[in-house]
């Protein structure tokens, strides 16, 4: 099974856990817990602040009550990247989630729609964030 094929079905969570560095309950083995929106803001500041990119990000609350849900949008010259974060519920009814997607900012020649694709997704932990950032960098690289 590929790392990015995160299975949300609780019955198989244990088999996926080792691949993602999680326990069978889905939390990060390093910290013992899922991340929060405050952690995500910290990651944004740590990873994107060097050239001021953390100030060019749109943060939109999709749901401000528990479990909180937010969408972060980043733009480059040709693409729009979306990252959705969902925190852990109070009663462990849902799995905290972090996932990314991209869409073109303009249609390809001869087309009248915007192309898009999914980026990495998985549990709301730093490793998932790092995989999403790596996907963005990989997508932006061009041949000389």
C-alpha positions in Angstrom: 0.0 0.0 0.0 1.3 3.5 -0.9 1.9 6.0 1.8 -0.6 8.5 0.3 -3.4 5.8 0.2 -4.6 6.7 3.7 -7.6 4.5 4.5 -10.2 6.1 6.7 -12.0 2.9 7.4 -11.5 2.1 11.1 -11.5 -1.7 10.5 -8.3 -1.4 8.5 -6.7 1.4 10.4 -4.3 -0.9 12.2 -2.8 -2.3 9.0 -2.2 1.2 7.7 -0.9 2.5 11.0 2.7 1.2 10.6 3.0 2.7 7.1 2.0 6.2 8.4 3.9 6.0 11.7 0.6 6.0 13.7 -0.9 3.8 16.4 -4.0 1.8 15.6 -6.0 4.7 17.0 -4.5 7.0 14.4 -2.4 9.4 16.6 1.2 10.3 16.0 3.5 7.9 17.9 6.1 10.6 18.4 3.8 13.0 20.3 0.9 10.7 21.2 -1.7 13.1 19.8 -3.1 14.7 16.7 -2.3 18.2 15.8 -4.5 21.3 16.3 -5.2 24.4 14.3 -2.7 26.2 16.5 -0.1 23.6 15.5 -0.9 24.1 11.8 -0.4 27.9 12.2 2.9 27.2 13.8 3.9 25.0 10.9 2.9 27.7 8.5 5.1 30.2 10.3 8.0 27.8 10.6 8.0 26.5 7.1 6.8 29.5 5.0 8.0 32.6 6.9 11.5 32.9 5.6 10.5 35.0 2.6 7.2 36.3 4.0 5.0 33.6 2.3 3.1 33.0 5.5 1.6 36.5 5.1 0.3 35.6 1.6 -1.9 32.7 2.7 -5.7 32.8 3.0 -7.1 31.1 6.1 -10.8 30.4 6.0 -12.8 28.8 8.8 -15.3 26.2 7.4 -16.5 25.5 11.0 -15.3 27.3 14.1 -17.1 25.1 16.6 -15.8 21.7 17.6 -14.5 19.9 15.6 -13.0 22.9 13.9 -12.4 22.8 10.2 -10.3 25.2 8.1 -9.1 25.7 4.6 -5.8 27.3 3.7 -5.2 28.6 0.2 -1.8 29.3 -1.3 -1.2 30.7 -4.8 1.6 30.5 -7.3 1.8 31.9 -10.7 0.0 29.0 -12.3 -1.8 27.1 -9.5 -4.0 27.4 -6.5 -3.3 25.0 -3.7 -5.9 24.1 -1.0 -5.2 22.4 2.3 -8.1 21.3 4.5 -7.7 20.6 8.2 -10.2 18.9 10.5 -9.5 18.6 14.2 -10.2 15.7 16.4 -13.8 15.5 17.7 -14.6 15.6 21.4 -15.8 12.1 21.5 -13.3 10.5 19.2 -16.1 9.9 16.6 -14.0 11.2 13.7 -10.4 11.0 12.5 -8.5 14.3 12.4 -7.7 14.9 8.8 -5.2 17.0 6.7 -5.4 16.9 2.9 -4.3 19.0 -0.1 -5.4 19.6 -3.6 -4.4 21.8 -6.5 -6.1 23.5 -9.4 -4.9 25.4 -12.4 -5.5 29.1 -12.3 -6.2 29.1 -16.1 -7.4 26.5 -18.5 -5.0 24.6 -20.7 -4.9 25.6 -24.3 -8.1 24.3 -26.1 -9.9 23.6 -22.8 -12.6 25.5 -21.0 -12.1 24.0 -17.5 -9.5 24.1 -14.8 -7.5 21.0 -14.2 -6.9 19.8 -10.7 -5.6 16.9 -8.7 -5.3 15.6 -5.2 -2.2 16.0 -3.1 -1.2 13.9 -0.1 -3.6 13.5 2.7 -3.9 11.6 5.9 -4.1 12.1 9.7 -3.7 15.6 11.1 0.0 15.3 12.0 3.2 17.0 11.0 4.3 14.2 8.7 1.1 14.7 6.5 1.9 18.5 6.4 5.4 17.7 5.2 4.1 15.4 2.5 1.7 18.1 1.3 4.5 20.7 1.1 6.7 18.2 -0.7 3.9 17.6 -3.3 3.6 21.4 -3.8 7.3 21.7 -4.4 7.4 18.7 -6.7 4.5 20.1 -8.7 6.1 23.5 -9.1 9.5 22.2 -10.3 10.0 22.6 -14.1 12.5 21.3 -16.6 15.3 23.7 -17.5 
